[in-house]
């Protein structure tokens, strides 16, 4: 059994243990879930330690034949469960295993109903996400791409914070599910042409230009909803607002990356001609999304919606970087995905801190938090600066590399995309000013407490990661370089 397979199965083992723990023993349930998730995180760090940066090949590979082909029909290949990671998927697995313990910690006091089911849902979701980022079979890629919707649907629908949580859960599920139907048709088309769903074989398979365009559109329909791109972004703010804090953390940190990871893992290497053909479409849709959602953020009054709409702008900036089709742009996009997976969850956690204390997320009720909650104010200011890509933070590295790659490809689009950074500074500083400074409102000034010890130590790893990626990005870029080189060094693009 490889280390990767053990990392994949360990959360499921934890979920199985929880089934036999009495439902009334909340402390034991939370402790088991936390220790299992922390153990999985340590296993993922071992993957990084043992990872070979010098090669772009898949490592820690393991395969199991699920369905053998019939003897009378040898033209149909077997369905094989193949897992393996390269430098790209490695960091998304580490990010997943880092955020799950945080999700369990953030619900330590606030989740008081169905605690066992809550912990099991996150452990199962962790295992499914690791499977998604490591599976090397196209059909199973689709299976895990869709299966992560089920735990998230349950998390929003059961532990959501407001009356519209059921509607938000269905909206989230149906938007993302319907967008993926075309992807399944595309996988069937690829299978009937090539006779296999093994990604490593399909990377060497050639498609006609017409078929490339058709297949690219089918995959795009699925990935665009997950990113999300305008106009199929409506589900995201609604899901964020209605989800519990832990749901928003995993949604912003991991699930928004499924679409951009899909572009990087499938669309770019499978359909090089179609990627060049549709690059103007991607640039146009992404620039519109960046400007539109940034302006929309300025008029929001709900704290979660402000961060949710800013996430749409950041994710579309990442999409632009992917389609620069050069090393700087793609590496910058991956760094920005990782940075967004740290900064955005931290901001949602900070909003959750306010919500736990006063049970409202409306901006008009908050002012002067710097006087009553100094530790909270420092954290909020720090992650706000990271969100607008202040030099020295992780987001700056990603945005700088994306813009460097984009200027080499299309200067006009680079200038338009930069307006998103300016608008981002506008809404981020405006939000920070409204929440931290000013005279405290009478609604809460006497009843708010600062960060607890548990909350402070929950934020500390986020601060360390943001500064580490911003000041010393070489360990991340070294692991990424060979794997991204396999994608961008396509002969068709030279």
C-alpha positions as CSV (number, residue, x, y, z in Angstrom):
1,X,0.0,0.0,0.0
2,X,1.5,3.3,-1.1
3,X,1.5,6.4,1.2
4,X,-1.0,8.1,-1.1
5,X,-3.5,5.2,-0.8
6,X,-3.1,5.2,3.0
7,X,-3.7,9.0,3.0
8,X,-6.9,8.4,0.9
9,X,-8.3,5.7,3.2
10,X,-7.4,7.1,6.6
11,X,-10.4,9.6,6.7
12,X,-12.7,6.8,5.7
13,X,-11.3,4.7,8.5
14,X,-12.0,7.6,10.9
15,X,-15.6,7.9,9.6
16,X,-16.0,4.2,10.2
17,X,-14.8,4.5,13.8
18,X,-17.3,7.3,14.4
19,X,-20.2,5.1,13.4
20,X,-19.5,3.1,16.6
21,X,-19.1,6.1,18.9
22,X,-22.3,7.0,20.9
23,X,-24.1,10.0,19.5
24,X,-24.3,11.7,22.9
25,X,-20.5,11.7,23.5
26,X,-19.8,14.9,21.6
27,X,-16.3,15.4,23.1
28,X,-15.1,12.0,22.0
29,X,-16.7,12.4,18.5
30,X,-15.0,15.7,17.9
31,X,-11.7,14.5,19.3
32,X,-11.6,11.4,17.1
33,X,-12.5,13.4,14.0
34,X,-9.9,16.1,14.8
35,X,-7.1,13.6,15.4
36,X,-7.9,11.5,12.3
37,X,-7.9,14.7,10.1
38,X,-4.7,15.9,11.7
39,X,-3.1,12.5,11.0
40,X,-4.2,12.7,7.4
41,X,-2.6,16.2,7.2
42,X,0.7,14.8,8.5
43,X,0.5,11.9,5.9
44,X,0.1,14.5,3.2
45,X,3.1,16.4,4.4
46,X,5.1,13.1,4.1
47,X,4.0,13.0,0.5
48,X,5.6,16.4,0.0
49,X,8.8,15.3,1.8
50,X,9.2,12.2,-0.3
51,X,8.1,13.9,-3.5
52,X,10.7,14.1,-6.3
53,X,10.8,17.6,-7.8
54,X,13.1,16.6,-10.6
55,X,10.5,14.8,-12.6
56,X,7.0,15.7,-14.0
57,X,5.9,12.1,-14.0
58,X,3.2,10.8,-11.7
59,X,4.4,9.4,-8.4
60,X,3.1,7.2,-5.6
61,X,1.1,5.3,-8.2
62,X,-1.3,2.4,-7.3
63,X,-3.9,0.7,-9.5
64,X,-6.7,-1.7,-9.0
65,X,-8.9,-3.3,-11.8
66,X,-12.5,-2.6,-10.9
67,X,-14.2,-4.0,-14.0
68,X,-12.4,-6.5,-16.3
69,X,-13.3,-6.6,-19.9
70,X,-15.4,-9.5,-21.2
71,X,-13.6,-12.3,-23.0
72,X,-16.0,-12.0,-25.9
73,X,-15.5,-8.2,-26.3
74,X,-11.7,-7.6,-26.0
75,X,-12.0,-4.2,-27.7
76,X,-13.4,-2.7,-24.5
77,X,-10.7,-2.1,-21.9
78,X,-11.1,-2.6,-18.2
79,X,-12.1,0.1,-15.8
80,X,-9.1,0.6,-13.5
81,X,-8.8,2.6,-10.3
82,X,-5.4,4.3,-10.8
83,X,-4.1,7.0,-8.4
84,X,-0.9,9.0,-8.6
85,X,0.1,12.6,-8.0
86,X,2.4,15.2,-9.7
87,X,3.4,18.6,-8.5
88,X,0.1,20.1,-9.3
89,X,-2.2,17.7,-7.4
90,X,0.2,17.4,-4.5
91,X,-0.5,20.9,-3.1
92,X,-4.3,20.6,-3.6
93,X,-4.2,17.4,-1.5
94,X,-2.2,19.2,1.2
95,X,-4.6,22.1,1.1
96,X,-7.5,19.7,1.5
97,X,-6.0,17.9,4.5
98,X,-5.1,21.3,6.0
99,X,-8.6,22.8,5.9
100,X,-10.6,19.7,7.1
101,X,-9.2,19.9,10.7
102,X,-10.0,23.7,10.6
103,X,-13.6,22.8,9.6
104,X,-13.9,20.5,12.6
105,X,-12.4,23.0,15.0
106,X,-14.7,25.9,13.8
107,X,-17.7,23.8,14.6
108,X,-16.4,22.7,18.0
109,X,-18.8,24.9,19.9
110,X,-21.3,26.2,17.3
111,X,-22.4,22.7,15.9
112,X,-24.7,21.2,18.6
113,X,-27.1,19.0,16.5
114,X,-26.1,15.9,14.6
115,X,-22.5,16.3,15.7
116,X,-21.5,12.8,14.7
117,X,-23.0,13.2,11.2
118,X,-21.2,16.6,10.8
119,X,-17.8,15.0,11.5
120,X,-18.5,12.0,9.3
121,X,-19.6,14.3,6.4
122,X,-16.3,16.2,6.5
123,X,-14.1,13.1,6.8
124,X,-15.9,11.5,3.8
125,X,-15.6,14.7,1.9
126,X,-11.9,14.8,2.6
127,X,-11.4,11.3,1.2
128,X,-13.5,12.1,-1.9
129,X,-11.4,15.3,-2.5
130,X,-8.1,13.4,-2.2
131,X,-9.5,10.8,-4.7
132,X,-10.5,13.6,-7.1
133,X,-7.0,15.2,-7.1
134,X,-5.1,11.9,-7.4
135,X,-7.3,9.7,-9.7
136,X,-5.8,9.1,-13.2
137,X,-8.9,7.6,-14.9
138,X,-11.1,9.9,-16.8
139,X,-14.4,8.2,-15.9
140,X,-13.5,8.0,-12.2
141,X,-12.4,11.7,-12.4
142,X,-16.0,12.5,-13.4
143,X,-17.4,10.2,-10.6
144,X,-15.4,12.0,-7.9
145,X,-16.0,15.4,-9.6
146,X,-19.7,14.8,-8.9
147,X,-19.6,12.8,-5.7
148,X,-18.1,15.7,-3.7
149,X,-21.5,17.5,-4.2
150,X,-23.3,15.0,-2.0
151,X,-21.5,15.8,1.4
152,X,-21.6,19.5,0.6
153,X,-25.3,19.4,-0.2
154,X,-25.9,17.8,3.2
155,X,-23.6,20.2,5.0
156,X,-25.5,23.3,3.6
157,X,-28.9,21.8,3.9
158,X,-28.6,20.6,7.5
159,X,-26.2,22.9,9.3
160,X,-26.9,26.1,7.3
161,X,-27.5,29.2,9.4
162,X,-30.7,30.7,7.8
163,X,-34.1,29.8,6.5
164,X,-33.1,29.7,2.9
165,X,-30.5,26.9,3.4
166,X,-32.6,24.2,1.7
167,X,-33.1,26.4,-1.4
168,X,-29.4,27.3,-1.5
169,X,-28.4,23.6,-1.1
170,X,-30.7,22.6,-4.1
171,X,-29.4,25.5,-6.1
172,X,-25.8,24.6,-5.5
173,X,-26.5,20.9,-6.3
174,X,-28.5,21.4,-9.5
175,X,-26.4,24.2,-11.0
176,X,-23.2,22.1,-10.7
177,X,-24.8,18.8,-11.6
178,X,-26.6,20.0,-14.8
179,X,-23.4,21.6,-15.9
180,X,-21.6,18.3,-15.7
181,X,-24.0,16.3,-17.9
182,X,-22.2,17.4,-21.1
183,X,-18.9,16.4,-19.5
184,X,-20.2,12.8,-19.2
185,X,-21.1,12.8,-22.9
186,X,-17.7,14.1,-23.8
187,X,-16.0,11.3,-21.8
188,X,-18.1,8.7,-23.7
189,X,-17.1,10.3,-27.0
190,X,-13.4,10.1,-26.0
191,X,-13.8,6.5,-24.8
192,X,-15.4,5.3,-28.1
193,X,-12.6,6.9,-30.1
194,X,-9.7,5.8,-28.0
195,X,-11.0,2.7,-26.2
196,X,-9.6,3.7,-22.9
197,X,-10.2,6.2,-20.0
198,X,-6.6,6.1,-18.7
199,X,-5.4,9.7,-18.5
200,X,-1.8,8.8,-19.2
201,X,-2.7,7.2,-22.5
202,X,-5.2,9.9,-23.4
203,X,-2.5,12.6,-23.0
204,X,-0.9,11.1,-26.2
205,X,-4.2,10.7,-28.1
206,X,-4.9,13.1,-31.0
207,X,-8.3,14.4,-31.9
208,X,-9.4,16.1,-35.0
209,X,-9.8,19.9,-34.8
210,X,-13.6,19.8,-35.1
211,X,-13.9,17.1,-32.4
212,X,-11.5,19.0,-30.2
213,X,-13.7,22.1,-30.3
214,X,-16.8,20.1,-29.5
215,X,-15.2,18.2,-26.6
216,X,-13.6,21.4,-25.3
217,X,-17.1,23.0,-25.1
218,X,-18.5,20.1,-23.3
219,X,-15.8,20.1,-20.7
220,X,-16.0,23.9,-20.5
221,X,-19.7,23.8,-19.7
222,X,-18.9,21.7,-16.6
223,X,-15.8,23.5,-15.4
224,X,-17.3,27.0,-15.9
225,X,-20.1,26.4,-13.4
226,X,-17.6,25.1,-10.8
227,X,-15.2,28.1,-11.2
228,X,-17.8,29.9,-11.4
229,X,-17.8,32.2,-14.4
230,X,-20.4,34.8,-15.2
231,X,-23.3,34.2,-15.9
232,X,-23.4,30.8,-14.1
233,X,-22.1,32.3,-10.8
234,X,-25.4,32.9,-9.0
235,X,-25.3,29.8,-6.9
236,X,-22.0,30.7,-5.2
237,X,-23.1,33.8,-3.1
238,X,-26.3,32.1,-2.1
239,X,-24.5,28.9,-1.1
240,X,-21.9,30.9,0.9
241,X,-24.5,32.9,2.8
242,X,-26.6,29.9,3.8
243,X,-23.7,27.5,4.5
244,X,-22.3,27.2,8.0
245,X,-18.8,28.7,8.5
246,X,-17.1,25.4,8.0
247,X,-19.1,24.9,4.7
248,X,-17.9,28.3,3.4
249,X,-14.3,27.4,4.4
250,X,-14.3,24.2,2.3
251,X,-16.4,25.7,-0.5
252,X,-14.0,28.6,-0.9
253,X,-10.8,26.7,-0.1
254,X,-11.3,23.6,-2.2
255,X,-14.5,23.2,-4.2
256,X,-14.0,26.4,-6.2
257,X,-10.7,24.9,-7.4
258,X,-12.4,21.9,-9.0
259,X,-13.1,23.8,-12.2
260,X,-9.7,25.4,-12.6
261,X,-8.0,22.1,-11.8
262,X,-10.1,20.5,-14.4
263,X,-9.0,23.0,-17.0
264,X,-5.4,22.4,-16.0
265,X,-5.6,18.6,-15.8
266,X,-7.9,17.9,-18.8
267,X,-8.7,20.8,-21.2
268,X,-5.1,22.2,-21.7
269,X,-3.3,18.9,-22.4
270,X,-6.2,17.1,-24.2
271,X,-7.3,19.9,-26.5
272,X,-4.4,22.2,-27.4
273,X,-5.9,23.5,-30.7
274,X,-9.3,24.2,-29.0
275,X,-7.6,26.1,-26.1
276,X,-6.0,28.5,-28.6
277,X,-9.2,28.8,-30.5
278,X,-11.3,29.7,-27.5
279,X,-8.7,31.8,-25.6
280,X,-10.5,35.1,-26.7
281,X,-13.7,33.7,-25.3
282,X,-12.1,32.9,-22.0
283,X,-10.4,36.3,-21.8
284,X,-13.7,38.1,-22.6
285,X,-15.8,36.1,-20.1
286,X,-13.1,36.4,-17.3
287,X,-12.5,40.1,-17.7
288,X,-16.3,40.7,-17.6
289,X,-16.6,38.6,-14.5
290,X,-13.7,40.4,-12.8
291,X,-15.0,43.9,-13.4
292,X,-18.7,43.0,-12.9
293,X,-18.3,41.0,-9.7
294,X,-15.9,43.6,-8.3
295,X,-18.4,46.3,-8.8
296,X,-21.2,44.1,-7.4
297,X,-19.1,43.5,-4.3
298,X,-19.1,47.2,-3.6
299,X,-22.9,47.3,-3.1
300,X,-23.2,44.2,-0.9
301,X,-24.3,44.6,2.7
302,X,-23.8,41.0,3.9
303,X,-20.3,40.2,5.0
304,X,-20.3,36.7,3.5
305,X,-21.6,38.0,0.1
306,X,-18.8,40.5,0.0
307,X,-16.2,37.8,0.3
308,X,-18.1,35.4,-2.0
309,X,-18.3,37.9,-4.8
310,X,-14.6,38.8,-4.4
311,X,-13.9,35.0,-4.7
312,X,-15.6,35.0,-8.2
313,X,-13.3,37.8,-9.3
314,X,-10.2,36.0,-8.0
315,X,-11.2,32.7,-9.6
316,X,-11.7,34.4,-13.0
317,X,-8.3,36.0,-12.7
318,X,-6.9,32.5,-12.2
319,X,-8.7,31.3,-15.3
320,X,-7.1,34.1,-17.4
321,X,-3.7,32.9,-16.1
322,X,-4.3,29.3,-17.1
323,X,-5.1,30.3,-20.7
324,X,-2.0,32.4,-21.2
325,X,-0.5,29.0,-22.1
326,X,2.9,29.9,-20.8
327,X,4.9,28.9,-17.7
328,X,4.6,32.1,-15.8
329,X,0.9,32.5,-16.3
330,X,0.1,28.8,-15.4
331,X,2.4,28.7,-12.4
332,X,1.0,32.0,-11.2
333,X,-2.6,30.6,-11.5
334,X,-1.7,27.6,-9.4
335,X,0.0,29.8,-6.8
336,X,-3.0,32.1,-6.8
337,X,-5.3,29.0,-6.3
338,X,-3.3,27.9,-3.3
339,X,-3.3,31.4,-1.9
340,X,-7.0,31.9,-2.4
341,X,-7.5,28.5,-0.7
342,X,-5.8,30.0,2.4
343,X,-6.9,33.7,2.4
344,X,-10.6,33.3,1.5
345,X,-11.3,30.6,4.2
346,X,-9.5,32.7,6.8
347,X,-11.8,35.7,5.9
348,X,-14.9,33.4,6.2
349,X,-13.6,32.2,9.6
350,X,-13.3,35.8,10.7
351,X,-16.9,36.5,9.6
352,X,-17.9,33.4,11.5
353,X,-16.3,34.8,14.6
354,X,-18.5,37.9,14.4
355,X,-21.6,35.8,13.6
356,X,-21.0,33.5,16.6
357,X,-21.0,36.5,18.9
358,X,-23.8,38.6,17.5
359,X,-25.8,36.3,15.1
360,X,-25.8,38.8,12.2
361,X,-23.7,39.3,9.1
362,X,-25.2,42.6,8.1
363,X,-22.5,45.2,7.7
364,X,-24.5,48.1,9.2
365,X,-24.3,46.5,12.6
366,X,-20.6,46.6,12.8
367,X,-18.1,49.4,13.5
368,X,-15.2,50.0,15.8
369,X,-14.2,46.4,16.3
370,X,-10.6,47.5,16.7
371,X,-11.5,49.0,20.1
372,X,-13.3,45.9,21.6
373,X,-11.6,43.1,19.6
374,X,-7.9,44.1,18.9
375,X,-6.7,40.6,18.1
376,X,-9.6,40.1,15.7
377,X,-8.9,43.5,14.1
378,X,-5.2,42.6,13.5
379,X,-6.2,39.3,11.8
380,X,-9.0,41.0,9.8
381,X,-6.6,43.7,8.5
382,X,-3.9,41.1,7.7
383,X,-6.1,38.8,5.6
384,X,-7.7,41.8,4.0
385,X,-4.3,43.0,2.8
386,X,-3.5,39.5,1.7
387,X,-6.8,39.4,-0.3
388,X,-5.9,42.5,-2.2
389,X,-2.4,41.0,-3.0
390,X,-0.2,43.2,-0.9
391,X,3.5,42.5,-1.6
392,X,4.9,40.1,0.9
393,X,1.7,38.0,0.9
394,X,0.9,34.8,-1.0
395,X,-1.6,36.4,-3.4
396,X,1.0,38.9,-4.7
397,X,3.3,36.1,-6.0
398,X,0.4,34.5,-7.9
399,X,-1.0,37.8,-9.4
400,X,2.4,39.0,-10.4
401,X,3.2,35.8,-12.2
402,X,-0.2,35.8,-13.9
403,X,0.2,39.4,-15.1
404,X,3.7,38.6,-16.3
405,X,2.5,35.8,-18.4
406,X,-0.5,37.7,-19.6
407,X,1.5,40.7,-20.7
408,X,3.5,38.4,-22.9
409,X,0.3,37.1,-24.5
410,X,-2.1,40.0,-24.6
411,X,-1.3,43.5,-23.2
412,X,-4.8,44.9,-23.6
413,X,-6.4,42.0,-21.5
414,X,-3.6,42.4,-18.9
415,X,-4.6,46.1,-18.5
416,X,-8.3,45.3,-18.2
417,X,-7.6,42.5,-15.7
418,X,-5.5,44.8,-13.6
419,X,-8.6,47.0,-13.0
420,X,-9.9,44.1,-10.9
421,X,-6.9,44.6,-8.6
422,X,-7.8,48.3,-8.2
423,X,-11.5,47.6,-7.6
424,X,-10.4,44.8,-5.2
425,X,-8.5,47.3,-3.2
426,X,-11.5,49.6,-3.1
427,X,-14.0,47.1,-1.7
428,X,-11.5,45.4,0.6
429,X,-10.3,48.7,2.2
430,X,-13.9,49.9,2.4
431,X,-15.0,46.8,4.2
432,X,-12.0,46.9,6.6
433,X,-12.6,50.5,7.4
434,X,-16.3,49.9,8.1
435,X,-15.7,46.9,10.4
436,X,-12.6,47.9,12.3
437,X,-12.6,51.6,12.7
438,X,-15.2,54.2,13.8
439,X,-17.4,54.4,16.9
440,X,-18.7,51.0,18.1
441,X,-22.5,50.4,17.6
442,X,-24.6,50.2,20.7
443,X,-25.9,46.8,19.5
444,X,-22.9,44.9,20.5
445,X,-20.2,47.1,22.1
446,X,-20.8,45.7,25.6
447,X,-21.2,42.0,24.7
448,X,-18.3,41.3,22.3
449,X,-15.3,39.4,23.3
450,X,-12.0,39.1,21.4
451,X,-10.6,35.9,19.9
452,X,-10.5,32.9,22.2
453,X,-7.3,30.8,22.5
454,X,-8.8,28.1,20.3
455,X,-9.6,30.7,17.6
456,X,-6.3,32.4,17.8
457,X,-4.3,29.2,17.3
458,X,-6.7,28.3,14.5
459,X,-5.7,31.4,12.6
460,X,-2.0,31.2,13.3
461,X,-1.2,28.5,10.7
462,X,-3.0,30.6,8.1
463,X,-0.8,33.6,8.9
464,X,2.3,31.5,8.7
465,X,1.3,30.0,5.3
466,X,0.4,33.4,3.8
467,X,3.8,34.9,4.8
468,X,5.7,31.8,3.8
469,X,4.3,31.6,0.3
470,X,4.7,35.4,-0.1
471,X,8.3,35.7,1.2
472,X,9.7,32.3,0.2
473,X,7.8,30.8,-2.7
474,X,10.6,28.7,-4.0
475,X,9.6,25.4,-2.3
476,X,6.2,25.6,-3.9
477,X,7.5,26.7,-7.4
478,X,10.2,24.0,-7.4
479,X,7.7,21.2,-6.9
480,X,5.3,22.8,-9.5
481,X,7.8,23.5,-12.3
482,X,8.3,20.1,-13.9
483,X,4.6,19.1,-13.8
484,X,3.5,22.5,-15.3
485,X,6.2,22.2,-17.9
486,X,4.6,19.0,-19.1
487,X,1.4,21.0,-19.8
488,X,2.7,24.2,-21.3
489,X,5.5,22.6,-23.4
490,X,3.0,21.2,-25.8
491,X,4.4,21.0,-29.3
492,X,1.3,22.5,-30.7
493,X,1.8,25.8,-28.8
494,X,5.5,26.2,-29.9
